[in-house]
Amino acid sequence: MTEALGSTATPESGRPEDEADELLDSKAKKKRGGKRGKKGPFARMGLFYRQIIAELRKVVWPTRSDLMSYTTVVIVFVAVMIGIVTLVDYGFTNLVKYVFG
């Protein structure tokens, strides 16, 4: 049998057995969940909302003039798209009437 290059260290590949046993024992002794597992559902919800508020404080909010210009751009874009779709629909309607009418 050939051993794969770069495989994990095992006692056969050079790690002393007592060191490997200590590593396994230390992993087994660690608690699952850590700090997060000790909190109740209301404490976790409180933490969640505190984190939301902290993130919202980092947001760079647009000024009133920026907001007005963005809103104007969106409304104009939507109006143009409505016009394009209306013209295409009118064209297809006339084409269908010509072919099948």
C-alpha positions in Angstrom: 0.0 0.0 0.0 1.2 3.5 -0.8 0.5 6.4 1.5 -0.9 9.6 0.0 1.3 12.6 0.1 0.1 15.4 2.3 -2.2 13.2 4.4 -2.9 14.1 8.0 -0.4 13.1 10.6 -1.1 9.8 12.4 1.1 7.9 14.8 2.3 5.8 11.8 3.6 8.8 9.9 5.7 10.3 12.6 3.6 11.8 15.4 4.2 10.1 18.8 1.3 8.1 20.1 1.1 9.9 23.4 0.9 13.3 21.6 -1.9 12.0 19.4 -3.7 10.7 22.5 -3.4 14.0 24.3 -4.7 15.8 21.2 -7.8 13.5 21.1 -8.3 13.9 24.9 -8.2 17.7 24.7 -10.7 17.7 21.9 -13.0 15.4 23.8 -12.9 17.6 27.0 -14.0 20.8 25.1 -17.6 21.8 25.7 -20.0 21.9 22.8 -21.7 25.2 22.1 -19.4 27.5 24.0 -20.9 30.7 25.3 -23.7 30.7 22.7 -25.1 27.5 24.1 -25.6 28.9 27.6 -27.9 31.7 26.6 -31.7 31.4 26.6 -33.9 32.2 23.6 -34.7 35.7 24.9 -31.1 36.6 25.5 -30.2 35.4 22.0 -33.1 37.5 20.6 -31.8 40.5 22.5 -28.3 40.0 21.2 -29.7 39.7 17.7 -31.6 43.0 17.9 -28.6 44.8 19.5 -26.5 43.6 16.6 -29.1 44.8 14.1 -29.0 48.3 15.7 -25.2 48.3 15.7 -25.1 47.5 12.0 -27.8 50.1 11.2 -25.6 52.8 12.9 -22.8 52.0 10.5 -25.0 52.7 7.4 -24.3 55.9 5.5 -27.8 57.3 4.9 -28.3 59.4 1.8 -29.1 63.1 2.2 -32.5 64.5 1.3 -31.2 65.9 -2.1 -29.6 62.5 -2.9 -32.8 60.7 -2.1 -34.8 63.1 -4.3 -32.5 62.6 -7.2 -32.4 58.8 -6.8 -36.2 58.8 -6.7 -36.5 60.9 -9.8 -34.1 58.7 -11.7 -36.2 55.6 -10.8 -39.5 57.2 -11.7 -38.2 58.4 -15.1 -36.7 54.9 -15.8 -39.9 53.2 -14.9 -41.9 55.6 -17.2 -39.5 55.0 -20.1 -39.8 51.2 -19.6 -43.6 51.5 -19.5 -43.5 53.4 -22.8 -41.2 50.8 -24.5 -43.3 47.9 -23.3 -46.5 49.7 -24.5 -45.0 50.3 -27.9 -43.8 46.7 -28.3 -47.2 45.4 -27.1 -49.0 47.7 -29.6 -46.7 46.5 -32.4 -47.3 42.8 -31.6 -51.1 43.4 -31.4 -51.2 45.0 -34.8 -48.9 42.2 -36.2 -51.2 39.5 -34.8 -54.3 41.3 -36.2 -52.6 41.5 -39.7 -51.6 37.9 -39.7 -54.7 36.3 -38.3 -57.3 39.0 -38.8 
